[in-house]
Amino acid sequence: MAGRVLIVGHSPDPDDAFMFYGIVSGAVKIPGFNEIREVIDDIESLNKRLLEGDVLDASAASFHAALHIAQRYYVLRVGASMGIGYGPVVVAKRRLDSLRGARIAVPGRWTTAYLLLRLALEDAFEPVFAKFDEIPSLVERGEVDAGLLIHEEQIAFERRGLIKVFDLWEWWESRVGKLPLPLGVDVFAKRLGVEAARGFAEALRRSILYAREHQKEALHHAMRFSRVRDPELVSRFINMYVNDYTLDMGEDGIRAHKALAELAVEAGLVPRDILDYLEFV
């Protein structure tokens, strides 16, 4: 495998940029590959690339999308974005009696947040697909009844005068208890083999540790990509989602991901045979 190029996709979101800082800065090498080719795109675009068979060797992905490509990609134990006491939220301009039948702007068909909302509301709402960073403006202008927020927007919405009307963490906790809330993962192509996947996972773990050890530089790198220009808020968001579960989701993390997969299967939102292919490395 010496001399090979590894095509790696990741989003420009600050938590992804932070996690990959050690690798993109050149401080951390990936064993068996002497060149990394980055593909930087928003998470829903990466989801679509993976689903459509684009040649990405490794990539960040929504766990929802990862379920649909489980036959072709491992889910890595490293690099997961999981909420612990928090997660995506639905916001509106005013209190709503119910979200049933509401027009809700959502950040992409393959995002885990959309899957969670479908499960929570039993599909009894009208989704309006939009770029995640445009959703608050759609709500402000009254073009939708409410908006499902992910990334930095989920902790910045109050600055716009919007209010939280539904909390997906609270729903998740009511269904599965204290397990962390799965959102994003990193995946690795099964065609390259499990040993290559393990080598990449270890490199990503060291990249995260390097970013933590060089917090100021890594934050500066992440700020280049953030739509929110407040360093304190971006740092808060990174610390929320680059946590101990990111270094290794552990058995609780695996149970949480399997629990979400099973809920999605039971609801008929993903094919049942996905559970046969889902592997964590």
TORTOR-365014 format. One record per residue (C-alpha): residue number from 1; residue in three letters; x, y, z. Coordinates in steps of 0.25 Angstrom, whole numbers. Layout:
N
[rec NUM, 'ALA', [X, Y, Z]] ...
END
This chain:
281
[rec 1, 'MET', [0, 0, 0]] [rec 2, 'ALA', [12, 9, 0]] [rec 3, 'GLY', [11, 21, -8]] [rec 4, 'ARG', [-4, 21, -9]] [rec 5, 'VAL', [-13, 33, -9]] [rec 6, 'LEU', [-25, 33, 1]] [rec 7, 'ILE', [-37, 41, -3]] [rec 8, 'VAL', [-43, 47, 9]] [rec 9, 'GLY', [-56, 55, 10]] [rec 10, 'HIS', [-59, 64, 22]] [rec 11, 'SER', [-68, 76, 24]] [rec 12, 'PRO', [-64, 90, 26]] [rec 13, 'ASP', [-72, 90, 39]] [rec 14, 'PRO', [-63, 95, 51]] [rec 15, 'ASP', [-63, 81, 58]] [rec 16, 'ASP', [-59, 74, 46]] [rec 17, 'ALA', [-48, 84, 43]] [rec 18, 'PHE', [-43, 83, 57]] [rec 19, 'MET', [-43, 68, 57]] [rec 20, 'PHE', [-35, 67, 44]] [rec 21, 'TYR', [-25, 78, 48]] [rec 22, 'GLY', [-14, 69, 51]] [rec 23, 'ILE', [-15, 61, 38]] [rec 24, 'VAL', [-17, 74, 29]] [rec 25, 'SER', [-6, 81, 36]] [rec 26, 'GLY', [4, 69, 33]] [rec 27, 'ALA', [7, 66, 47]] [rec 28, 'VAL', [0, 53, 47]] [rec 29, 'LYS', [2, 43, 36]] [rec 30, 'ILE', [-7, 32, 31]] [rec 31, 'PRO', [0, 18, 30]] [rec 32, 'GLY', [1, 12, 17]] [rec 33, 'PHE', [-3, 25, 9]] [rec 34, 'ASN', [7, 36, 6]] [rec 35, 'GLU', [-3, 46, 0]] [rec 36, 'ILE', [-16, 51, 5]] [rec 37, 'ARG', [-26, 57, -5]] [rec 38, 'GLU', [-36, 65, 2]] [rec 39, 'VAL', [-50, 67, -2]] [rec 40, 'ILE', [-57, 78, 6]] [rec 41, 'ASP', [-72, 79, 4]] [rec 42, 'ASP', [-84, 81, 13]] [rec 43, 'ILE', [-89, 69, 20]] [rec 44, 'GLU', [-101, 67, 12]] [rec 45, 'SER', [-93, 68, -1]] [rec 46, 'LEU', [-83, 57, 5]] [rec 47, 'ASN', [-95, 49, 9]] [rec 48, 'LYS', [-100, 49, -6]] [rec 49, 'ARG', [-86, 46, -11]] [rec 50, 'LEU', [-85, 34, -3]] [rec 51, 'LEU', [-99, 29, -6]] [rec 52, 'GLU', [-97, 31, -21]] [rec 53, 'GLY', [-84, 23, -21]] [rec 54, 'ASP', [-74, 34, -22]] [rec 55, 'VAL', [-60, 29, -19]] [rec 56, 'LEU', [-57, 34, -5]] [rec 57, 'ASP', [-48, 25, 2]] [rec 58, 'ALA', [-52, 31, 16]] [rec 59, 'SER', [-61, 42, 19]] [rec 60, 'ALA', [-69, 49, 30]] [rec 61, 'ALA', [-84, 45, 28]] [rec 62, 'SER', [-97, 47, 35]] [rec 63, 'PHE', [-100, 33, 42]] [rec 64, 'HIS', [-113, 33, 35]] [rec 65, 'ALA', [-106, 33, 22]] [rec 66, 'ALA', [-96, 23, 27]] [rec 67, 'LEU', [-107, 13, 30]] [rec 68, 'HIS', [-110, 13, 15]] [rec 69, 'ILE', [-96, 10, 11]] [rec 70, 'ALA', [-93, 0, 22]] [rec 71, 'GLN', [-90, -11, 12]] [rec 72, 'ARG', [-79, -3, 6]] [rec 73, 'TYR', [-73, 5, 18]] [rec 74, 'TYR', [-69, 2, 32]] [rec 75, 'VAL', [-74, 12, 43]] [rec 76, 'LEU', [-61, 17, 51]] [rec 77, 'ARG', [-61, 17, 66]] [rec 78, 'VAL', [-53, 30, 65]] [rec 79, 'GLY', [-58, 43, 60]] [rec 80, 'ALA', [-73, 42, 64]] [rec 81, 'SER', [-81, 54, 67]] [rec 82, 'MET', [-90, 50, 79]] [rec 83, 'GLY', [-99, 59, 88]] [rec 84, 'ILE', [-99, 57, 103]] [rec 85, 'GLY', [-110, 65, 108]] [rec 86, 'TYR', [-112, 73, 96]] [rec 87, 'GLY', [-114, 71, 81]] [rec 88, 'PRO', [-122, 78, 69]] [rec 89, 'VAL', [-134, 87, 72]] [rec 90, 'VAL', [-146, 92, 65]] [rec 91, 'VAL', [-148, 107, 66]] [rec 92, 'ALA', [-159, 116, 62]] [rec 93, 'LYS', [-162, 131, 64]] [rec 94, 'ARG', [-173, 128, 74]] [rec 95, 'ARG', [-179, 117, 82]] [rec 96, 'LEU', [-186, 106, 74]] [rec 97, 'ASP', [-198, 98, 79]] [rec 98, 'SER', [-193, 86, 71]] [rec 99, 'LEU', [-182, 82, 61]] [rec 100, 'ARG', [-192, 72, 54]] [rec 101, 'GLY', [-195, 77, 40]] [rec 102, 'ALA', [-185, 88, 41]] [rec 103, 'ARG', [-176, 93, 30]] [rec 104, 'ILE', [-162, 90, 36]] [rec 105, 'ALA', [-149, 94, 29]] [rec 106, 'VAL', [-139, 82, 30]] [rec 107, 'PRO', [-124, 82, 27]] [rec 108, 'GLY', [-124, 71, 16]] [rec 109, 'ARG', [-131, 57, 14]] [rec 110, 'TRP', [-119, 49, 19]] [rec 111, 'THR', [-116, 56, 31]] [rec 112, 'THR', [-117, 49, 44]] [rec 113, 'ALA', [-125, 61, 50]] [rec 114, 'TYR', [-136, 59, 39]] [rec 115, 'LEU', [-136, 44, 42]] [rec 116, 'LEU', [-138, 47, 57]] [rec 117, 'LEU', [-149, 57, 54]] [rec 118, 'ARG', [-157, 47, 46]] [rec 119, 'LEU', [-156, 37, 57]] [rec 120, 'ALA', [-160, 47, 68]] [rec 121, 'LEU', [-172, 53, 60]] [rec 122, 'GLU', [-175, 40, 53]] [rec 123, 'ASP', [-174, 47, 39]] [rec 124, 'ALA', [-186, 56, 42]] [rec 125, 'PHE', [-180, 69, 37]] [rec 126, 'GLU', [-176, 75, 24]] [rec 127, 'PRO', [-161, 76, 21]] [rec 128, 'VAL', [-155, 87, 14]] [rec 129, 'PHE', [-141, 84, 10]] [rec 130, 'ALA', [-131, 95, 11]] [rec 131, 'LYS', [-116, 98, 14]] [rec 132, 'PHE', [-114, 97, 29]] [rec 133, 'ASP', [-109, 111, 30]] [rec 134, 'GLU', [-121, 117, 22]] [rec 135, 'ILE', [-131, 111, 32]] [rec 136, 'PRO', [-131, 122, 42]] [rec 137, 'SER', [-134, 132, 32]] [rec 138, 'LEU', [-145, 124, 26]] [rec 139, 'VAL', [-152, 124, 40]] [rec 140, 'GLU', [-149, 139, 42]] [rec 141, 'ARG', [-156, 142, 29]] [rec 142, 'GLY', [-168, 133, 32]] [rec 143, 'GLU', [-166, 124, 20]] [rec 144, 'VAL', [-167, 112, 29]] [rec 145, 'ASP', [-174, 110, 42]] [rec 146, 'ALA', [-161, 105, 49]] [rec 147, 'GLY', [-147, 100, 46]] [rec 148, 'LEU', [-138, 89, 50]] [rec 149, 'LEU', [-124, 94, 54]] [rec 150, 'ILE', [-111, 87, 54]] [rec 151, 'HIS', [-96, 91, 55]] [rec 152, 'GLU', [-93, 105, 61]] [rec 153, 'GLU', [-107, 110, 58]] [rec 154, 'GLN', [-113, 101, 69]] [rec 155, 'ILE', [-106, 109, 80]] [rec 156, 'ALA', [-107, 123, 73]] [rec 157, 'PHE', [-122, 124, 69]] [rec 158, 'GLU', [-125, 132, 82]] [rec 159, 'ARG', [-117, 143, 76]] [rec 160, 'ARG', [-127, 144, 65]] [rec 161, 'GLY', [-139, 145, 75]] [rec 162, 'LEU', [-144, 131, 71]] [rec 163, 'ILE', [-149, 121, 82]] [rec 164, 'LYS', [-147, 106, 84]] [rec 165, 'VAL', [-160, 98, 82]] [rec 166, 'PHE', [-155, 84, 81]] [rec 167, 'ASP', [-142, 78, 86]] [rec 168, 'LEU', [-138, 65, 80]] [rec 169, 'TRP', [-129, 61, 92]] [rec 170, 'GLU', [-141, 61, 101]] [rec 171, 'TRP', [-148, 52, 91]] [rec 172, 'TRP', [-136, 43, 90]] [rec 173, 'GLU', [-134, 42, 105]] [rec 174, 'SER', [-149, 38, 107]] [rec 175, 'ARG', [-148, 27, 97]] [rec 176, 'VAL', [-134, 21, 100]] [rec 177, 'GLY', [-130, 27, 113]] [rec 178, 'LYS', [-116, 33, 116]] [rec 179, 'LEU', [-109, 27, 104]] [rec 180, 'PRO', [-102, 39, 95]] [rec 181, 'LEU', [-109, 44, 83]] [rec 182, 'PRO', [-103, 39, 70]] [rec 183, 'LEU', [-101, 50, 59]] [rec 184, 'GLY', [-89, 49, 51]] [rec 185, 'VAL', [-79, 38, 48]] [rec 186, 'ASP', [-66, 36, 40]] [rec 187, 'VAL', [-67, 24, 30]] [rec 188, 'PHE', [-56, 16, 23]] [rec 189, 'ALA', [-57, 8, 10]] [rec 190, 'LYS', [-58, -7, 13]] [rec 191, 'ARG', [-51, -10, -1]] [rec 192, 'LEU', [-38, -5, 5]] [rec 193, 'GLY', [-39, -15, 17]] [rec 194, 'VAL', [-41, -15, 32]] [rec 195, 'GLU', [-26, -12, 35]] [rec 196, 'ALA', [-26, 0, 26]] [rec 197, 'ALA', [-38, 5, 33]] [rec 198, 'ARG', [-32, 3, 47]] [rec 199, 'GLY', [-19, 10, 42]] [rec 200, 'PHE', [-28, 22, 38]] [rec 201, 'ALA', [-36, 22, 51]] [rec 202, 'GLU', [-23, 22, 59]] [rec 203, 'ALA', [-18, 34, 51]] [rec 204, 'LEU', [-31, 41, 53]] [rec 205, 'ARG', [-30, 39, 68]] [rec 206, 'ARG', [-16, 45, 68]] [rec 207, 'SER', [-21, 56, 59]] [rec 208, 'ILE', [-32, 60, 70]] [rec 209, 'LEU', [-22, 59, 81]] [rec 210, 'TYR', [-12, 68, 73]] [rec 211, 'ALA', [-23, 78, 71]] [rec 212, 'ARG', [-26, 78, 86]] [rec 213, 'GLU', [-11, 80, 89]] [rec 214, 'HIS', [-10, 91, 79]] [rec 215, 'GLN', [-24, 97, 83]] [rec 216, 'LYS', [-21, 112, 78]] [rec 217, 'GLU', [-16, 108, 65]] [rec 218, 'ALA', [-27, 97, 62]] [rec 219, 'LEU', [-37, 107, 66]] [rec 220, 'HIS', [-32, 117, 57]] [rec 221, 'HIS', [-32, 107, 46]] [rec 222, 'ALA', [-46, 103, 49]] [rec 223, 'MET', [-51, 118, 49]] [rec 224, 'ARG', [-47, 119, 35]] [rec 225, 'PHE', [-59, 110, 31]] [rec 226, 'SER', [-69, 114, 42]] [rec 227, 'ARG', [-81, 123, 37]] [rec 228, 'VAL', [-82, 128, 52]] [rec 229, 'ARG', [-71, 138, 54]] [rec 230, 'ASP', [-71, 138, 69]] [rec 231, 'PRO', [-58, 130, 74]] [rec 232, 'GLU', [-64, 128, 87]] [rec 233, 'LEU', [-77, 122, 82]] [rec 234, 'VAL', [-69, 113, 72]] [rec 235, 'SER', [-60, 108, 83]] [rec 236, 'ARG', [-72, 104, 91]] [rec 237, 'PHE', [-78, 97, 79]] [rec 238, 'ILE', [-65, 89, 77]] [rec 239, 'ASN', [-64, 85, 91]] [rec 240, 'MET', [-79, 80, 91]] [rec 241, 'TYR', [-76, 71, 79]] [rec 242, 'VAL', [-62, 68, 80]] [rec 243, 'ASN', [-63, 60, 93]] [rec 244, 'ASP', [-58, 47, 99]] [rec 245, 'TYR', [-68, 39, 90]] [rec 246, 'THR', [-61, 45, 78]] [rec 247, 'LEU', [-47, 39, 82]] [rec 248, 'ASP', [-55, 25, 84]] [rec 249, 'MET', [-70, 24, 84]] [rec 250, 'GLY', [-68, 12, 93]] [rec 251, 'GLU', [-79, 1, 96]] [rec 252, 'ASP', [-89, 12, 100]] [rec 253, 'GLY', [-87, 19, 87]] [rec 254, 'ILE', [-88, 6, 79]] [rec 255, 'ARG', [-101, 3, 87]] [rec 256, 'ALA', [-106, 17, 84]] [rec 257, 'HIS', [-104, 15, 69]] [rec 258, 'LYS', [-110, 2, 68]] [rec 259, 'ALA', [-122, 7, 76]] [rec 260, 'LEU', [-124, 18, 66]] [rec 261, 'ALA', [-122, 8, 54]] [rec 262, 'GLU', [-133, -1, 61]] [rec 263, 'LEU', [-143, 10, 63]] [rec 264, 'ALA', [-141, 14, 48]] [rec 265, 'VAL', [-143, 0, 44]] [rec 266, 'GLU', [-155, -2, 52]] [rec 267, 'ALA', [-161, 11, 46]] [rec 268, 'GLY', [-159, 6, 32]] [rec 269, 'LEU', [-149, 17, 29]] [rec 270, 'VAL', [-137, 9, 26]] [rec 271, 'PRO', [-136, -5, 20]] [rec 272, 'ARG', [-136, -17, 31]] [rec 273, 'ASP', [-124, -23, 25]] [rec 274, 'ILE', [-115, -11, 28]] [rec 275, 'LEU', [-113, -17, 42]] [rec 276, 'ASP', [-106, -29, 36]] [rec 277, 'TYR', [-96, -20, 30]] [rec 278, 'LEU', [-93, -10, 41]] [rec 279, 'GLU', [-79, -11, 46]] [rec 280, 'PHE', [-71, -3, 55]] [rec 281, 'VAL', [-56, -2, 54]] 
END
